[in-house]
Amino acid sequence: MAEVASSSPHRHWRKPPWIQNRWLRWGMVLGALVYLALAIGSVSVDSARIARGLERGGRMIAAFLQPDFVSRWDDIQIGVLESLTMTVVSTIAGVLLSVPIGLGAARNIAPTPIYLICRGIITVSRTFQEVVIAIVFVVMFGFGPLAGVCTLAFATIGFLAKLLAEDIEEIDPAPLEAIRATGAGWLKTITYAVMPQVSARLVGLSVYRFDINLRESAIVGIVGAGGIGSTLQATFNRYDYDVASAILIIIITLVMLTELISAQIRKRLQ
Amino acid sequence: MPVHTANDVKIWQRYDTATRLRQWGGWIAGTVITLICWQVISNGTRWEFAADAPQQLGIFLQRMFPPDWSYVNQLWKPLWDTITIATLGTLVAVIIALPLSFLAARNTTPHPIVRYLTLLVIVVSRSVNSLIWALIIVAITGPGVLAGIIAIALRSIGFIGKLAFESIEETSREPVEAITATGASRLQVLSYSILPQVMPSFAGISIFRWDINIREATVLGLVGAGGIGLNLNAAVNLLRWDQAGMIFIVIFGLVLISEAVSAQVRKAII
């Protein structure tokens, strides 16, 4: 287990290495170093630009320390309200969509074609970052919060339906058999054998997803899908860092608050 | 057990009347809140633009297919940049977050005040999306890969720090006492009793975050922070949907591969 330097009079114990095979260990270290050198080498650093930027950064920090809630309060209010309502509607819609898709994506209760379709939807939703999805929905619905709601609802599917499906695949099969043996149909089997086993966790995950959606609702506005994000980007484009600071403080506070509330709810559910 | 008696016949019910009333109240309140929120979204939407969504989607898909396959040759460099942003960003975050997590964990923190300050850093880092961090950093360093790396790092510090300090708090006390009893210094106690316990979860958390960061790095270019998002932004602004389609395909492949890599590595570690 430990390497012992037996030749020396003072024997030293050394921590066993993580990877036992010496060649593999040094090969991985070497590979990592080569990759790091290549990666760092490919990052172009414009030091003159950064020097100018640091000066701006100083002004930025000064502005951030004096947040300006007042001068653009109307814009901020509309943006925050939009973000919050987008979060509520998209989470509810996302949960409603995730339940059937999650049922369809569970290996043990869905027929193969449906399983594949539902897994496909989940994979697409999980792969693309919210903003990429938002681009497509903005093309479809035009600028505005509706595109944001659709984006977040779709993104919720990738998260919630996947975890729900995994939960369903791990349920105790005994109640399933028992309910089936009574001659219950598919819907009754789901209601009485599957849902009771997964619903508590489903509620917990939905509350958790509410948090995530709130955080994401602050950025989909960058591509025009509503919420506080567009207001925030506009403040950066105008160099209104004191307003940006106010918006960031509001976002951080809201995220912290919902996180606290959702943690409380999830604790009570368990 | 809640039993309802009607015409001298006892009928079993799952919940008693008070619980059922409360449940109905909850459902109604939830529905009302959702409808009010939907009202806000609806008011913010130009419905005449949303009405032709199916046609828009049709046109969009028509223009996207076939994707511009030859465009892929211009995407290798942005792809490399995207991976660099995610990897170096995660690396920087790990280097900063691990010491922070020891300061934030209840059982290893030097002082409660230090703990609360560190927790504040973690919360702020976590609450701000990497795209918003990118907005801020781009204003300082100018557009480019460096801004992306810093933005990813700033967001990931909170994520890795939070999960890491929670895993430190879950470590067993016995090895700590055993090492302390040998007369080891504080640092030695950390490295020989706590570190070995949390190393696997640290590695798992970091790989997990790297996987998420690959996804986030694909969109940072939308605010100028380098990577494939720059090309996506250009393609969207020029309405070159065939190029955008190619970018979607490349992103899809990248994320699928990174997810497989991260799953394999995590399986190997744990």
Boltz contact constraints between the chains, C-beta under 6 A:
constraints:
  - contact:
      token1: [A, 39]
      token2: [B, 84]
      max_distance: 6.0
  - contact:
      token1: [A, 39]
      token2: [B, 88]
      max_distance: 6.0
  - contact:
      token1: [A, 43]
      token2: [B, 145]
      max_distance: 6.0
  - contact:
      token1: [A, 43]
      token2: [B, 146]
      max_distance: 6.0
  - contact:
      token1: [A, 45]
      token2: [B, 146]
      max_distance: 6.0
  - contact:
      token1: [A, 49]
      token2: [B, 142]
      max_distance: 6.0
  - contact:
      token1: [A, 50]
      token2: [B, 141]
      max_distance: 6.0
  - contact:
      token1: [A, 53]
      token2: [B, 140]
      max_distance: 6.0
  - contact:
      token1: [A, 53]
      token2: [B, 141]
      max_distance: 6.0
  - contact:
      token1: [A, 53]
      token2: [B, 142]
      max_distance: 6.0
  - contact:
      token1: [A, 57]
      token2: [B, 140]
      max_distance: 6.0
  - contact:
      token1: [A, 85]
      token2: [B, 37]
      max_distance: 6.0
  - contact:
      token1: [A, 85]
      token2: [B, 40]
      max_distance: 6.0
  - contact:
      token1: [A, 85]
      token2: [B, 41]
      max_distance: 6.0
  - contact:
      token1: [A, 88]
      token2: [B, 37]
      max_distance: 6.0
  - contact:
      token1: [A, 89]
      token2: [B, 37]
      max_distance: 6.0
  - contact:
      token1: [A, 89]
      token2: [B, 38]
      max_distance: 6.0
  - contact:
      token1: [A, 89]
      token2: [B, 41]
      max_distance: 6.0
  - contact:
      token1: [A, 92]
      token2: [B, 34]
      max_distance: 6.0
  - contact:
      token1: [A, 127]
      token2: [B, 252]
      max_distance: 6.0
  - contact:
      token1: [A, 127]
      token2: [B, 255]
      max_distance: 6.0
  - contact:
      token1: [A, 129]
      token2: [B, 215]
      max_distance: 6.0
  - contact:
      token1: [A, 129]
      token2: [B, 218]
      max_distance: 6.0
  - contact:
      token1: [A, 129]
      token2: [B, 219]
      max_distance: 6.0
  - contact:
      token1: [A, 131]
      token2: [B, 219]
      max_distance: 6.0
  - contact:
      token1: [A, 135]
      token2: [B, 236]
      max_distance: 6.0
  - contact:
      token1: [A, 139]
      token2: [B, 56]
      max_distance: 6.0
  - contact:
      token1: [A, 139]
      token2: [B, 60]
      max_distance: 6.0
  - contact:
      token1: [A, 140]
      token2: [B, 53]
      max_distance: 6.0
  - contact:
      token1: [A, 140]
      token2: [B, 56]
      max_distance: 6.0
  - contact:
      token1: [A, 140]
      token2: [B, 57]
      max_distance: 6.0
  - contact:
      token1: [A, 141]
      token2: [B, 50]
      max_distance: 6.0
  - contact:
      token1: [A, 141]
      token2: [B, 53]
      max_distance: 6.0
  - contact:
      token1: [A, 142]
      token2: [B, 46]
      max_distance: 6.0
  - contact:
      token1: [A, 142]
      token2: [B, 49]
      max_distance: 6.0
  - contact:
      token1: [A, 144]
      token2: [B, 44]
      max_distance: 6.0
  - contact:
      token1: [A, 144]
      token2: [B, 45]
      max_distance: 6.0
  - contact:
      token1: [A, 145]
      token2: [B, 41]
      max_distance: 6.0
  - contact:
      token1: [A, 145]
      token2: [B, 44]
      max_distance: 6.0
  - contact:
      token1: [A, 146]
      token2: [B, 45]
      max_distance: 6.0
  - contact:
      token1: [A, 146]
      token2: [B, 50]
      max_distance: 6.0
  - contact:
      token1: [A, 149]
      token2: [B, 41]
      max_distance: 6.0
  - contact:
      token1: [A, 215]
      token2: [B, 129]
      max_distance: 6.0
  - contact:
      token1: [A, 219]
      token2: [B, 129]
      max_distance: 6.0
  - contact:
      token1: [A, 219]
      token2: [B, 131]
      max_distance: 6.0
  - contact:
      token1: [A, 236]
      token2: [B, 135]
      max_distance: 6.0
  - contact:
      token1: [A, 252]
      token2: [B, 124]
      max_distance: 6.0
  - contact:
      token1: [A, 252]
      token2: [B, 127]
      max_distance: 6.0
  - contact:
      token1: [A, 255]
      token2: [B, 127]
      max_distance: 6.0
